[in-house]
């Protein structure tokens, strides 16, 4: 089993693709947050915005991977209405006591990463060891460099965790 779990929600597939790319870089396990209700189409989009704006928790499926079994969980969200998506907020709140170290990433078209990261920190009760906001075109050189730097920060944190465990 990997030391790292990457978990994310994606309505359009963009955040899922970024999460899978991060998982490959870290040789991590990957899990997509799933909901029983579909958010496809205009009605699903409107419901997504309303749930997010009003800070609603939504039903999400139980995780397939146990977060407490990992040293670090990377959590990803699309930015909806300037903040963390309702499914990710709900997943964090449901699993917050099981979370070890955390890192956060988000995908966005404009701005909102600072609010999304602030809300993810509040929901998890943990400061992230690394954060990464992805804008722009999927798969471009800038995105690859950001993801490489993000993965490197996480690897360095894991190396420090190893040193502390050996010292104790």
Backbone as a ProteinNet text record, in pm:
[ID]
protein_1_A
[PRIMARY]
XXXXXXXXXXXXXXXXXXXXXXXXXXXXXXXXXXXXXXXXXXXXXXXXXXXXXXXXXXXXXXXXXXXXXXXXXXXXXXXXXXXXXXXXXXXXXXXXXXXXXXXXXXXXXXXXXXXXXXXXXXXXXXXXXXXXXXXXXXXXXXXXXXXXXXXXXXXXXXXXXXXXXXXX
[TERTIARY]
84	0	88.4	41.4	112.7	107.1	198.3	199.3	106	65.7	-11.8	-141.2	-248.5	-376.9	-410.7	-448.2	-498.1	-647.3	-725.5	-870.7	-921.2	-1018.2	-1071.5	-1211.6	-1279.4	-1410.5	-1397.2	-1468.9	-1466.8	-1602.8	-1659.8	-1786.9	-1762.7	-1660.8	-1635.5	-1525.9	-1446	-1336	-1199.7	-1194.2	-1067	-993.8	-1061.3	-996.5	-955.9	-1036	-1001.1	-872.2	-858.1	-736.6	-614.5	-628.2	-517	-484.2	-586.7	-564	-494.3	-534.3	-469.3	-323.6	-295	-156.5	-72	-128.4	-56.8	-31.2	-131.5	-116.4	-5.2	2.3	110.4	246.5	259.7	387.1	430.7	335.1	366	357.1	324.3	300.3	200.1	93.3	-7.4	-131.3	-210.5	-342.6	-432.6	-531.1	-619.8	-764.8	-843.4	-986.1	-1063.5	-1166.3	-1256	-1373.2	-1404.3	-1520.6	-1644.7	-1736.3	-1858.4	-1980.4	-2080.9	-2208.1	-2317.9	-2419.4	-2531.5	-2612.4	-2614.2	-2691.3	-2600	-2653	-2578.1	-2581.9	-2467	-2460.4	-2442.4	-2478.2	-2463.1	-2568.7	-2534.7	-2628.6	-2652.1	-2738.3	-2764	-2823.8	-2910.4	-2971.5	-2865.7	-2781.8	-2674	-2576.8	-2546.4	-2457.3	-2519.8	-2647.9	-2716	-2718.5	-2744.8	-2745.8	-2607.9	-2503.5	-2365.8	-2337	-2375	-2350.7	-2432	-2558.3	-2644	-2589.4	-2554.1	-2499.4	-2373.1	-2290.1	-2164	-2186.8	-2267.6	-2292.4	-2352.8	-2442.1	-2508.1	-2432.7	-2315.3	-2233.2	-2296.7	-2380.9	-2450.5	-2354.9	-2379.5	-2312.5	-2402.7	-2340	-2413.9	-2373.8	-2454.5	-2420.6	-2310.1	-2208.6	-2102.3	-2088.2	-2044.2	-2025.5	-1912.2	-1919.6	-1813.4	-1683.2	-1570.6	-1442.8	-1408.9	-1346.7	-1298	-1166.5	-1086.9	-959.2	-976.1	-919.3	-928	-821.9	-862.4	-763.4	-665.2	-707.5	-619.9	-504.3	-511.6	-405.8	-289.8	-298.6	-196.6	-122.7	-1.7	75.3	32.8	-16.7	-55.8	-169.8	-270.6	-382.7	-383	-377.5	-385.7	-532	-590.8	-733.6	-748.7	-826.9	-844.9	-989.9	-1009.2	-1143.7	-1144.6	-1254.3	-1273.1	-1317.2	-1287.8	-1335.4	-1474	-1572	-1709.8	-1750.8	-1803.2	-1851.1	-1744.5	-1618.9	-1508.3	-1459.5	-1501.3	-1457.6	-1455.7	-1435.1	-1430	-1567.3	-1568.6	-1695.1	-1764.8	-1896.7	-1974.9	-1938.6	-1917.5	-1880	-1745.9	-1649.5	-1519.2	-1533.1	-1602.7	-1625.7	-1691.4	-1792.4	-1863.7	-1771.6	-1686.2	-1592.8	-1494.2	-1440.7	-1345	-1411.3	-1530.5	-1598.7	-1628.8	-1664.1	-1694.2	-1569	-1452	-1328.6	-1224	-1256.5	-1157.1	-1080	-1141.9	-1072.3	-976.6	-990.4	-906.2	-787.8	-783.6	-681.6	-548	-441.3	-306.6	-260	-142.2	-100.5	-184.5	-205.4	-284.1	-210.4	-243.3	-201.5	-326.1	-336.1	-455.3	-418.8	-507.1	-496.3	-635.4	-639.3	-766.5	-747	-855.6	-858.7	-957.5	-923.7	-1008.8	-993.6	-1093.6	-1088.2	-1048.2	-1077.3	-1044.5	-970.4	-1035.3	-975.3	-1061.6	-1004	-1079.3	-998	-871.2	-792.2	-770.4	-749.5	-721.3	-842.3	-961.8	-1081.8	-1102.9	-1081	-1096.3	-999.4	-872.4	-773.7	-804.9	-850.2	-888.3	-1002.8	-1103.3	-1218.5	-1181.3	-1089.3	-1043.3	-964.6	-883.4	-807.3	-902.5	-1003.7	-1100.7	-1177.6	-1220.9	-1298.9	-1215.6	-1088.8	-1003.3	-943.4	-931.2	-864.8	-714.5	-660.3	-516.9	-460.2	-336.9	-264.7	-206.3	-222.5	-166	-13.8	51.5	197	233.5	137.1	158.9	22.5	23.6	-98.4	-62.1	-158.7	-133.9	-264.7	-265.2	-381.1	-348.7	-431.5	-411.7	-510.8	-459	-539.2	-489.9	-562.2	-512	-547.9	-473.2	-502.7	-450.1	-534	-488.6	-368.3	-271.2	-157.5	-51.9	-63.3	40.3	165.2	274.9	402.3	394	319.5	305.6	238.7	135.2	66.3	159.4	234.4	327	431.1	483.9	583.2	521.2	398.6	330.7	309.9	264.6	240	369.7	477.4	607.4	654.8	642.4	684.3	598.8	469.4	378.1	417.2	440.5	480.8	614.6	707.3	837.1	820.4	735.4	711.5	655.3	565.5	506	611.2	694.8	801.1	897.3	931.9	1020.7	956.3	826.9	756.9	758.5	735.4	739.5	879.1	983.2	1120.5	1144.1	1090.4	1104.7	1029.4	913.4	837.8	921.3	984.9	1071.1	1183.4	1247.8	1358.4	1310.6	1195.9	1142.2	1111.4	1056.6	1025.2	1150.3	1260.1	1384.4	1451.7	1433.1	1495.1	1426.1	1297.8	1219.2	1248.5
-118.4	0	124.6	225.3	352.6	426.8	519.6	605.3	724.4	750.2	869.4	828.3	897.6	882.9	1017	1015.6	1135	1115.4	1208	1201.1	1334.4	1329.8	1454.8	1433.4	1543.9	1543	1619.1	1572.9	1641.3	1627.8	1738.8	1737.5	1720.8	1790.8	1792.2	1695.2	1645.9	1557.4	1623.3	1755.7	1828.8	1802.3	1817	1796.4	1650.1	1560.9	1417.7	1391.4	1452	1432.8	1486.4	1601.9	1658.7	1567.7	1520.3	1430.5	1301.8	1246.5	1124.3	1151.6	1268.9	1305.4	1319.5	1377.6	1390.1	1251	1165.1	1029.2	953.6	970	903.9	955.7	1087.8	1146.2	1095.9	1074.2	1033.6	882.2	807.6	663.6	638.7	717.1	716	639.8	600.6	547.1	664.5	638.7	744.8	704.8	804.2	781.7	906.7	887.6	997.3	997.1	1113.4	1127.3	1114.3	1029.3	1006.4	1046.7	1092.2	1129.1	1038.1	1012.4	933.8	1010.3	1144.6	1225.9	1279.9	1284.1	1330.6	1483.9	1544	1689.3	1726.9	1638.1	1665.5	1765.3	1836.3	1927	2055.4	2140.8	2271.4	2262.5	2166.3	2153.4	2109.2	2016.1	1972.3	2084.9	2166.1	2280.9	2380.6	2410.9	2505.9	2452.6	2323.4	2263.5	2270.5	2251.5	2258.9	2397.1	2499.3	2637	2667.8	2629.3	2656.8	2585.5	2457.9	2384.6	2450.6	2500.4	2562.2	2698.4	2782.1	2917.1	2911.9	2818.6	2809	2719	2668.2	2588.5	2458	2403.8	2279.9	2160.8	2065.1	1937	1851.2	1766.9	1680	1536.5	1443.8	1302.3	1264.3	1198.4	1142.3	995.5	916.4	773.7	753.6	645.7	611.1	589.8	629.4	611.2	462.8	432.4	296.2	273	378.6	371	438.7	378.9	434	542.2	669.6	778.3	760.7	701.7	685.3	589.4	511.6	414.9	477.7	605.3	674.4	776	808.3	911.6	1051.2	1062.2	1193	1173.7	1260.8	1258.3	1390	1379.7	1495.1	1507.8	1624.6	1645.2	1752.6	1721.7	1815.1	1851.8	1976	2028	2121.5	2124.2	2236.3	2356.6	2475.4	2595.4	2627.4	2624.6	2655.9	2780.3	2879	3001.8	3059.8	3048	3107.4	3029.5	2903.9	2826.9	2677	2596	2450.6	2397.3	2295.4	2235.9	2165.8	2160.4	2098	1950.6	1869.7	1729.5	1715.4	1800.2	1790.9	1836.7	1946	1990.2	1878.3	1813.9	1706.1	1588.1	1551.2	1439.8	1472.7	1593.9	1633.5	1627	1683.6	1683.3	1541.6	1452.5	1314	1236.7	1279.4	1203.7	1280	1395.5	1483.2	1418.5	1333.9	1269.5	1160.4	1117.3	1010.4	1065.1	1195.8	1253.2	1268.2	1216.5	1239.9	1377.6	1387.4	1509.8	1526	1652.6	1679.6	1776.3	1767.9	1865	1892.5	2013.8	2052.3	2098.1	2067.7	2127.5	2165.2	2260.6	2300.1	2331.9	2320.4	2365	2480.1	2578.3	2697.1	2762	2841	2916.1	3061	3112.1	3251.4	3257.6	3302.1	3312.7	3239.8	3215.7	3151.9	3054.7	3033.3	2933.5	2968.9	3096.1	3130	3099	3127.7	3095.2	2944.9	2876.3	2730.1	2665.9	2708.1	2650.3	2685.3	2807	2846.5	2758.7	2736.9	2656.3	2508.9	2458	2319.4	2303.7	2403.6	2401.6	2402.1	2487.3	2494.4	2363.3	2306.3	2182.4	2065.9	2059.8	1947.5	1966.9	2093.4	2121.5	2103.2	2101.4	2079	2179	2222	2304.5	2213.4	2247.4	2162.4	2174.7	2064.6	2067.5	2128	2129.9	2188.7	2223.6	2326.1	2367.4	2395.2	2371.6	2395.4	2435.1	2549.7	2595.8	2583.2	2512.5	2489.1	2572.9	2658.3	2738.2	2708.3	2753.3	2744	2615.5	2588.5	2475.3	2345.4	2242	2112.2	2061.4	2010.7	1947	2039.3	2170.6	2258.3	2254.4	2313	2307.7	2372.1	2481.5	2547.7	2458.1	2388.1	2296.3	2182.8	2127.1	2018.2	2063.9	2185.5	2236.9	2255.3	2308.9	2324.9	2190.4	2091.5	1960.6	1894.3	1912	1857.7	1922.4	2055	2126.5	2084.8	2069.9	2027.2	1887.1	1794.3	1658.5	1659.6	1744.2	1753.4	1802.1	1902.1	1950.3	1838.5	1761.1	1651	1544.6	1511.5	1412.2	1460.6	1590.1	1643.6	1633.3	1658.9	1646.6	1501.9	1408.9	1266.9	1227.2	1282.5	1253	1306.3	1424.2	1478.8	1393	1341.9	1253.2	1129.6	1073.4	955.3	986.2	1100.8	1135.8	1146.9	1208.6	1223.4	1086.6	996.4	862.5	787.6	805.1	735.9	796	924.6	991.1	952.9	936.8	909	773.4
0	0	0	-63.3	-71.6	62.3	79.2	197.6	179.7	53.7	20.2	-49.1	-12.9	-79.9	-143.8	-270.1	-338.4	-356.8	-305.6	-315.1	-367.2	-459.6	-515	-569	-590	-654.9	-785.4	-886.2	-1015.1	-1080.9	-1116.7	-1189.2	-1338.6	-1390	-1534.2	-1578.1	-1484.3	-1517.6	-1506.4	-1504.2	-1497	-1365.2	-1253.2	-1123.3	-1107	-1158.6	-1153.3	-1231.3	-1349	-1429.4	-1355.9	-1292.2	-1215.4	-1096.8	-1026.2	-913.1	-954.9	-1067.4	-1117.1	-1153.1	-1210.5	-1244.1	-1117.3	-1013.1	-885.5	-826.7	-831.6	-777.8	-851.8	-982.9	-1058.2	-1014.2	-997.5	-956.6	-819	-731.1	-593.4	-572.8	-677.9	-665.5	-553	-555.2	-449.7	-493.7	-395.8	-424.8	-461.9	-546.4	-595.3	-572.9	-531.8	-514.4	-553.2	-632.7	-668.3	-571.1	-517.3	-428.8	-516.7	-474.2	-552.2	-470.3	-541.9	-480.8	-534.3	-454.2	-505.9	-611.5	-601.4	-696.2	-805.8	-926.6	-1042.6	-1050.9	-1083.2	-1101.1	-1248	-1337.6	-1480.9	-1528.9	-1634	-1698.7	-1621.8	-1677	-1615.3	-1475	-1450.7	-1318	-1216.7	-1255.9	-1167.7	-1137.5	-1238.8	-1220.2	-1122.5	-1141.1	-1051.6	-908.7	-893.1	-759.9	-695.6	-776.4	-725.2	-668.8	-742.4	-697	-571.6	-569.9	-453.5	-329.1	-342.4	-228.2	-174.2	-264	-223.7	-159.8	-223.6	-171.7	-31.9	-8.9	121.5	220.6	179.2	269.2	310.7	226.4	259.7	255.9	344.7	330.3	242	165	73.6	101.8	57.1	75.6	-21.9	31.1	-52.8	-15.2	-111.8	-85.7	14.9	89.5	185.1	108.1	166.5	96.3	78.4	-34	-58.6	14.9	31.4	102.8	238.7	340.7	476	494.1	507.7	519.2	633.9	743.2	860	833.9	728.6	696.8	619.3	589.7	510.2	596.3	554.2	623.2	580.5	457.6	404.5	306.2	315.2	221.2	144.5	12.4	-76.7	-117.1	-92.3	-117.3	-224.5	-328.3	-439.1	-462.4	-504	-528.5	-648.2	-722.1	-813.5	-729.3	-774.8	-705.7	-760.9	-672.7	-708.4	-629.9	-697	-631.7	-539.6	-581.3	-508	-388	-372.5	-255.9	-286.6	-182.8	-194.6	-235.4	-318.4	-362	-244.5	-251.6	-144.5	-123.4	-229.6	-203.6	-130.7	-162.5	-95.2	49.9	72.8	210.5	290.8	234	303.1	330.5	233.1	252.1	363.6	363.5	468.4	606.2	618.8	748	795.6	704	741.1	782.6	733.8	757.2	837.7	889.8	951.6	1066.3	1143.4	1255.8	1209.1	1085.6	1031.5	952.6	932.8	845.4	916.4	855.1	907.8	857.3	800.3	732.8	606.6	565.6	445	353.3	226	125	41	-13.1	-88.3	-228.6	-324.1	-456	-503.5	-594.7	-653.2	-800.9	-874.2	-1012.7	-1019.1	-1099.6	-1107.5	-1243.9	-1278.2	-1403.2	-1378.5	-1262	-1231.4	-1098.5	-995.8	-863.4	-762.3	-647.5	-540.5	-459.2	-499.5	-428.5	-282.4	-250.7	-110	-22	-68.7	8.4	14.7	-96.9	-98.3	0.3	-2.5	88.7	233.8	259.3	395.4	445.8	361.1	401.9	419.7	337.6	352.1	482.3	515.9	640.7	759.5	755.1	864.3	878.3	767.6	772.4	824.8	783.6	824.7	963.5	1005.5	1132.6	1124.4	1001.8	981.9	882.4	909.5	813.9	706.4	579.8	474.8	468.4	432.1	414.3	279.3	185.8	53.3	-5.3	-93.1	-163	-308	-396.6	-538.6	-606.5	-672.4	-749.6	-897.6	-970.1	-1112.8	-1191.4	-1277.3	-1370.9	-1511	-1606.2	-1743.3	-1813.3	-1918.3	-2005.1	-1945.9	-1949.4	-1898.3	-1977.6	-1905.1	-1969.3	-2025.8	-2006.6	-2061.1	-1973.8	-2023.5	-1950.3	-1812.7	-1802	-1672.6	-1570	-1613.4	-1522.3	-1481.1	-1574.2	-1541.2	-1439.3	-1457.5	-1361.6	-1223.1	-1218.4	-1089.4	-1020.1	-1094.2	-1035.3	-990.4	-1068	-1027.4	-897.1	-887.6	-766.5	-646.5	-667.3	-561	-511.4	-603.7	-565.9	-492.9	-535.1	-466.8	-323.4	-300.6	-164.2	-76.3	-131.4	-55.3	-24.6	-121.2	-97.9	10.6	9.3	113.1	250.2	258.9	386.8	434.4	344.9	382.3	430.4	367	410	551.4	583	719	819.7	780.5	869.7	900	798.1	817.8	914.5	901.3	991.1	1134.3	1154.7	1290.1	1348.7	1270.1	1321.5	1362	1288.7	1321.7	1444.3	1467.8	1581.6	1712	1707.8	1828.7	1883
[MASK]
++++++++++++++++++++++++++++++++++++++++++++++++++++++++++++++++++++++++++++++++++++++++++++++++++++++++++++++++++++++++++++++++++++++++++++++++++++++++++++++++++++++++

